[in-house]
């Protein structure tokens, strides 16, 4: 009988060699059940040895720097950000989470559109630095360059004393069954506090984040009020999202021209 360690090493080797594997094929190749393979993939994903996706797993690519992410896929992110602007009401205190799509959203805001913007992203604060009618508040904490965010106990304490009207939360992965997730445990704690301290919440998600797997959950799908997706988001995924959270307002951004 094949040991679990041997089986998992075989899975890692297959991913490294082929770049992508399917759970059904692995189950047949390793003479075990798909449930066992899916459990292996979850554990290997959590250990950072691969990235679990719907139906299997792919090789885990190095995470681009925040600066690289901030300038990549800008037309797609701007289309999502444009829809997020409609969530802001006059007089709102808006809490903007770090993230490249959220930075695109901040750059589209007009001075005075919100009463106050609070953020854990120095880049977002700098993007709004010339505002005069909107107060801009940068949370304290330890700066994480890879995330482009301040994090840690100081950040969490300030969030727990805040009551925002609207939270624009960053989402690394969204799944109709699992909910909202991210790759970092500390980041998940910060995001959960943002949702808990806000009257309304919204997120904008690129297609590659849909059904994607991330190790640390920070919220249920029903905790979101608004979700903005790309125009060509898979219809079956949209249907599953609506089934899991019937009250969730899902909107599609304008189609980005090639």
C-alpha beads as a LAMMPS data file, in Angstrom:
LAMMPS data file: protein, C-alpha beads

258 atoms
257 bonds

1 atom types
1 bond types

-500.0 500.0 xlo xhi
-500.0 500.0 ylo yhi
-500.0 500.0 zlo zhi

Masses

1 110.0

Atoms # bond

1 1 1 0.000 0.000 0.000
2 1 1 1.330 3.405 -0.958
3 1 1 2.129 5.657 1.997
4 1 1 0.460 9.073 2.171
5 1 1 3.862 10.781 2.077
6 1 1 4.848 8.868 -1.054
7 1 1 1.524 9.673 -2.714
8 1 1 1.819 13.373 -1.972
9 1 1 5.396 13.470 -3.205
10 1 1 4.216 11.825 -6.419
11 1 1 1.572 14.556 -6.773
12 1 1 4.138 17.319 -6.233
13 1 1 6.480 15.694 -8.771
14 1 1 3.645 15.470 -11.332
15 1 1 2.759 19.145 -10.872
16 1 1 6.384 20.211 -11.219
17 1 1 6.800 18.121 -14.360
18 1 1 3.519 18.879 -16.146
19 1 1 2.579 22.246 -14.665
20 1 1 -1.020 21.124 -14.123
21 1 1 -2.744 17.950 -12.904
22 1 1 -6.352 16.769 -12.712
23 1 1 -7.694 15.096 -9.565
24 1 1 -9.494 12.373 -11.547
25 1 1 -6.349 11.437 -13.468
26 1 1 -4.253 11.428 -10.307
27 1 1 -6.745 9.142 -8.570
28 1 1 -6.527 6.669 -11.430
29 1 1 -2.742 6.891 -11.698
30 1 1 -2.184 6.471 -7.951
31 1 1 -4.953 3.909 -7.481
32 1 1 -6.898 5.854 -4.867
33 1 1 -10.139 7.832 -4.585
34 1 1 -10.722 11.362 -5.816
35 1 1 -11.701 12.361 -2.263
36 1 1 -8.257 11.275 -1.064
37 1 1 -6.566 13.210 -3.874
38 1 1 -8.612 16.344 -3.143
39 1 1 -7.620 16.098 0.528
40 1 1 -3.978 15.729 -0.492
41 1 1 -4.249 18.767 -2.756
42 1 1 -5.732 20.882 0.048
43 1 1 -2.875 19.959 2.374
44 1 1 -0.208 20.489 -0.275
45 1 1 -1.748 23.864 -1.131
46 1 1 -1.696 24.900 2.531
47 1 1 1.974 23.855 2.675
48 1 1 2.736 26.079 -0.322
49 1 1 3.848 23.193 -2.558
50 1 1 1.232 23.745 -5.273
51 1 1 -1.880 25.799 -5.969
52 1 1 -5.192 23.970 -5.874
53 1 1 -7.697 24.956 -8.568
54 1 1 -11.087 23.636 -9.589
55 1 1 -10.640 20.005 -10.639
56 1 1 -6.958 19.700 -9.776
57 1 1 -3.844 21.746 -9.125
58 1 1 -1.214 23.849 -10.892
59 1 1 2.399 24.757 -10.231
60 1 1 2.647 27.614 -7.750
61 1 1 4.203 30.587 -9.501
62 1 1 6.243 33.157 -7.574
63 1 1 4.010 35.986 -6.379
64 1 1 4.672 39.196 -8.335
65 1 1 5.598 42.234 -6.282
66 1 1 2.858 44.705 -5.435
67 1 1 4.405 47.204 -7.838
68 1 1 4.193 44.665 -10.649
69 1 1 0.596 43.792 -9.797
70 1 1 -0.386 47.472 -9.636
71 1 1 0.460 48.014 -13.306
72 1 1 -0.679 44.662 -14.718
73 1 1 -4.099 44.119 -16.357
74 1 1 -5.025 47.766 -15.775
75 1 1 -7.902 47.908 -18.317
76 1 1 -9.583 44.933 -16.619
77 1 1 -9.059 46.354 -13.132
78 1 1 -10.269 49.811 -14.159
79 1 1 -13.479 48.305 -15.571
80 1 1 -14.150 46.635 -12.210
81 1 1 -13.168 49.763 -10.279
82 1 1 -15.590 51.898 -12.275
83 1 1 -18.466 49.733 -11.027
84 1 1 -17.239 49.942 -7.435
85 1 1 -17.544 53.739 -7.536
86 1 1 -21.328 53.392 -7.628
87 1 1 -21.244 51.771 -4.177
88 1 1 -20.021 54.998 -2.540
89 1 1 -22.713 57.251 -1.073
90 1 1 -22.317 60.933 -0.137
91 1 1 -21.014 61.289 3.411
92 1 1 -19.662 57.735 3.572
93 1 1 -16.639 56.681 5.562
94 1 1 -15.047 54.230 3.140
95 1 1 -12.542 51.614 4.286
96 1 1 -10.322 50.574 1.371
97 1 1 -8.322 47.387 1.741
98 1 1 -4.927 47.041 0.073
99 1 1 -4.774 45.467 -3.373
100 1 1 -4.086 46.437 -6.971
101 1 1 -7.753 46.467 -8.031
102 1 1 -8.640 48.542 -4.974
103 1 1 -5.831 50.950 -5.863
104 1 1 -7.434 51.348 -9.303
105 1 1 -10.737 52.085 -7.520
106 1 1 -9.109 54.733 -5.306
107 1 1 -7.652 56.468 -8.363
108 1 1 -11.154 56.844 -9.801
109 1 1 -12.610 58.478 -6.688
110 1 1 -13.399 62.180 -6.809
111 1 1 -12.521 64.561 -4.016
112 1 1 -15.620 64.879 -1.826
113 1 1 -17.296 61.742 -3.157
114 1 1 -16.767 60.228 0.316
115 1 1 -16.437 62.101 3.588
116 1 1 -13.516 59.985 4.799
117 1 1 -11.318 57.267 3.336
118 1 1 -9.515 54.931 5.729
119 1 1 -6.962 52.497 4.332
120 1 1 -4.198 50.085 5.257
121 1 1 -2.492 50.793 1.920
122 1 1 0.119 53.566 1.702
123 1 1 -0.305 53.480 -2.090
124 1 1 -4.029 54.204 -1.770
125 1 1 -3.340 57.040 0.684
126 1 1 -0.789 58.545 -1.715
127 1 1 -3.224 58.253 -4.633
128 1 1 -5.665 60.413 -2.645
129 1 1 -2.999 62.684 -1.221
130 1 1 -4.231 65.836 -2.983
131 1 1 -7.809 65.506 -1.697
132 1 1 -9.111 68.427 0.332
133 1 1 -12.823 67.693 0.824
134 1 1 -12.284 64.011 1.653
135 1 1 -10.269 63.221 4.749
136 1 1 -7.693 60.465 4.157
137 1 1 -6.616 58.289 7.106
138 1 1 -3.757 55.776 6.880
139 1 1 -3.854 53.000 9.474
140 1 1 -0.729 52.245 11.483
141 1 1 1.135 48.966 11.545
142 1 1 4.073 47.086 10.087
143 1 1 4.458 47.518 6.343
144 1 1 4.407 44.339 4.257
145 1 1 5.986 45.201 0.904
146 1 1 4.714 42.072 -0.859
147 1 1 1.121 42.890 0.094
148 1 1 1.446 46.662 -0.219
149 1 1 -0.272 46.922 3.176
150 1 1 0.294 47.720 6.823
151 1 1 -0.550 44.743 9.003
152 1 1 -0.166 43.363 12.496
153 1 1 -1.558 43.936 15.991
154 1 1 -1.486 47.733 15.714
155 1 1 -3.487 47.676 12.492
156 1 1 -5.986 45.222 13.966
157 1 1 -6.478 47.339 17.097
158 1 1 -7.224 50.449 15.025
159 1 1 -9.690 48.529 12.858
160 1 1 -11.526 47.230 15.911
161 1 1 -12.144 50.846 16.962
162 1 1 -13.483 51.856 13.552
163 1 1 -17.036 51.855 12.190
164 1 1 -17.096 52.351 8.421
165 1 1 -20.113 52.812 6.178
166 1 1 -18.545 50.865 3.306
167 1 1 -15.645 48.434 3.077
168 1 1 -13.944 47.685 -0.240
169 1 1 -12.252 44.422 0.675
170 1 1 -9.550 42.709 -1.332
171 1 1 -10.219 39.060 -2.195
172 1 1 -7.504 36.607 -3.227
173 1 1 -9.947 33.768 -3.857
174 1 1 -13.717 33.454 -3.869
175 1 1 -15.635 30.196 -3.956
176 1 1 -19.420 29.734 -3.814
177 1 1 -19.101 27.058 -1.147
178 1 1 -16.029 28.072 0.868
179 1 1 -16.455 31.842 0.796
180 1 1 -13.762 34.543 0.789
181 1 1 -10.130 33.596 1.288
182 1 1 -6.546 34.823 1.156
183 1 1 -3.080 33.284 1.165
184 1 1 -1.884 34.718 4.502
185 1 1 -3.232 34.071 8.005
186 1 1 -2.401 37.537 9.336
187 1 1 -3.965 39.155 6.292
188 1 1 -7.099 37.052 6.791
189 1 1 -7.438 38.422 10.339
190 1 1 -7.189 42.007 9.052
191 1 1 -9.761 41.422 6.308
192 1 1 -12.186 39.764 8.728
193 1 1 -11.942 42.801 11.027
194 1 1 -12.643 45.103 8.084
195 1 1 -15.838 43.245 7.236
196 1 1 -16.926 43.111 10.879
197 1 1 -16.465 46.865 11.304
198 1 1 -18.387 47.968 8.210
199 1 1 -22.086 48.484 7.598
200 1 1 -21.766 47.564 3.902
201 1 1 -19.130 45.704 1.955
202 1 1 -18.113 45.278 -1.665
203 1 1 -15.442 43.480 -3.648
204 1 1 -14.282 43.331 -7.246
205 1 1 -12.834 40.056 -8.483
206 1 1 -10.918 39.123 -11.625
207 1 1 -11.877 35.870 -13.341
208 1 1 -8.759 34.035 -12.191
209 1 1 -9.825 34.512 -8.566
210 1 1 -13.140 32.721 -9.095
211 1 1 -13.141 29.216 -7.690
212 1 1 -9.464 29.637 -6.905
213 1 1 -8.107 28.164 -3.711
214 1 1 -6.461 30.073 -0.875
215 1 1 -5.667 28.594 2.491
216 1 1 -7.196 31.101 4.925
217 1 1 -10.889 31.978 4.988
218 1 1 -11.840 35.417 6.263
219 1 1 -15.540 35.726 5.501
220 1 1 -18.686 34.112 4.205
221 1 1 -20.063 35.015 0.829
222 1 1 -23.211 36.298 2.565
223 1 1 -21.106 38.950 4.336
224 1 1 -20.687 40.773 1.030
225 1 1 -23.366 43.191 -0.160
226 1 1 -21.941 43.881 -3.617
227 1 1 -19.728 41.825 -5.903
228 1 1 -18.361 43.121 -9.208
229 1 1 -17.228 40.529 -11.759
230 1 1 -15.803 40.761 -15.250
231 1 1 -18.154 40.793 -18.220
232 1 1 -16.979 37.356 -19.332
233 1 1 -17.128 35.677 -15.919
234 1 1 -18.279 32.032 -16.295
235 1 1 -22.116 31.909 -16.179
236 1 1 -22.106 28.661 -14.167
237 1 1 -19.921 30.270 -11.499
238 1 1 -22.187 33.310 -11.337
239 1 1 -25.190 31.021 -10.915
240 1 1 -23.479 29.162 -8.063
241 1 1 -22.551 32.420 -6.364
242 1 1 -26.152 33.636 -6.554
243 1 1 -27.414 30.334 -5.203
244 1 1 -25.010 30.470 -2.251
245 1 1 -25.821 34.115 -1.436
246 1 1 -29.286 35.038 -2.773
247 1 1 -29.112 38.560 -1.312
248 1 1 -25.761 39.371 -2.907
249 1 1 -25.873 42.105 -5.560
250 1 1 -23.702 40.778 -8.405
251 1 1 -22.887 43.164 -11.222
252 1 1 -20.836 42.666 -14.360
253 1 1 -18.325 45.272 -15.452
254 1 1 -18.194 46.646 -18.959
255 1 1 -16.440 44.412 -21.467
256 1 1 -12.796 45.319 -21.983
257 1 1 -11.869 45.710 -25.617
258 1 1 -8.849 43.752 -26.775

Bonds

1 1 1 2
2 1 2 3
3 1 3 4
4 1 4 5
5 1 5 6
6 1 6 7
7 1 7 8
8 1 8 9
9 1 9 10
10 1 10 11
11 1 11 12
12 1 12 13
13 1 13 14
14 1 14 15
15 1 15 16
16 1 16 17
17 1 17 18
18 1 18 19
19 1 19 20
20 1 20 21
21 1 21 22
22 1 22 23
23 1 23 24
24 1 24 25
25 1 25 26
26 1 26 27
27 1 27 28
28 1 28 29
29 1 29 30
30 1 30 31
31 1 31 32
32 1 32 33
33 1 33 34
34 1 34 35
35 1 35 36
36 1 36 37
37 1 37 38
38 1 38 39
39 1 39 40
40 1 40 41
41 1 41 42
42 1 42 43
43 1 43 44
44 1 44 45
45 1 45 46
46 1 46 47
47 1 47 48
48 1 48 49
49 1 49 50
50 1 50 51
51 1 51 52
52 1 52 53
53 1 53 54
54 1 54 55
55 1 55 56
56 1 56 57
57 1 57 58
58 1 58 59
59 1 59 60
60 1 60 61
61 1 61 62
62 1 62 63
63 1 63 64
64 1 64 65
65 1 65 66
66 1 66 67
67 1 67 68
68 1 68 69
69 1 69 70
70 1 70 71
71 1 71 72
72 1 72 73
73 1 73 74
74 1 74 75
75 1 75 76
76 1 76 77
77 1 77 78
78 1 78 79
79 1 79 80
80 1 80 81
81 1 81 82
82 1 82 83
83 1 83 84
84 1 84 85
85 1 85 86
86 1 86 87
87 1 87 88
88 1 88 89
89 1 89 90
90 1 90 91
91 1 91 92
92 1 92 93
93 1 93 94
94 1 94 95
95 1 95 96
96 1 96 97
97 1 97 98
98 1 98 99
99 1 99 100
100 1 100 101
101 1 101 102
102 1 102 103
103 1 103 104
104 1 104 105
105 1 105 106
106 1 106 107
107 1 107 108
108 1 108 109
109 1 109 110
110 1 110 111
111 1 111 112
112 1 112 113
113 1 113 114
114 1 114 115
115 1 115 116
116 1 116 117
117 1 117 118
118 1 118 119
119 1 119 120
120 1 120 121
121 1 121 122
122 1 122 123
123 1 123 124
124 1 124 125
125 1 125 126
126 1 126 127
127 1 127 128
128 1 128 129
129 1 129 130
130 1 130 131
131 1 131 132
132 1 132 133
133 1 133 134
134 1 134 135
135 1 135 136
136 1 136 137
137 1 137 138
138 1 138 139
139 1 139 140
140 1 140 141
141 1 141 142
142 1 142 143
143 1 143 144
144 1 144 145
145 1 145 146
146 1 146 147
147 1 147 148
148 1 148 149
149 1 149 150
150 1 150 151
151 1 151 152
152 1 152 153
153 1 153 154
154 1 154 155
155 1 155 156
156 1 156 157
157 1 157 158
158 1 158 159
159 1 159 160
160 1 160 161
161 1 161 162
162 1 162 163
163 1 163 164
164 1 164 165
165 1 165 166
166 1 166 167
167 1 167 168
168 1 168 169
169 1 169 170
170 1 170 171
171 1 171 172
172 1 172 173
173 1 173 174
174 1 174 175
175 1 175 176
176 1 176 177
177 1 177 178
178 1 178 179
179 1 179 180
180 1 180 181
181 1 181 182
182 1 182 183
183 1 183 184
184 1 184 185
185 1 185 186
186 1 186 187
187 1 187 188
188 1 188 189
189 1 189 190
190 1 190 191
191 1 191 192
192 1 192 193
193 1 193 194
194 1 194 195
195 1 195 196
196 1 196 197
197 1 197 198
198 1 198 199
199 1 199 200
200 1 200 201
201 1 201 202
202 1 202 203
203 1 203 204
204 1 204 205
205 1 205 206
206 1 206 207
207 1 207 208
208 1 208 209
209 1 209 210
210 1 210 211
211 1 211 212
212 1 212 213
213 1 213 214
214 1 214 215
215 1 215 216
216 1 216 217
217 1 217 218
218 1 218 219
219 1 219 220
220 1 220 221
221 1 221 222
222 1 222 223
223 1 223 224
224 1 224 225
225 1 225 226
226 1 226 227
227 1 227 228
228 1 228 229
229 1 229 230
230 1 230 231
231 1 231 232
232 1 232 233
233 1 233 234
234 1 234 235
235 1 235 236
236 1 236 237
237 1 237 238
238 1 238 239
239 1 239 240
240 1 240 241
241 1 241 242
242 1 242 243
243 1 243 244
244 1 244 245
245 1 245 246
246 1 246 247
247 1 247 248
248 1 248 249
249 1 249 250
250 1 250 251
251 1 251 252
252 1 252 253
253 1 253 254
254 1 254 255
255 1 255 256
256 1 256 257
257 1 257 258
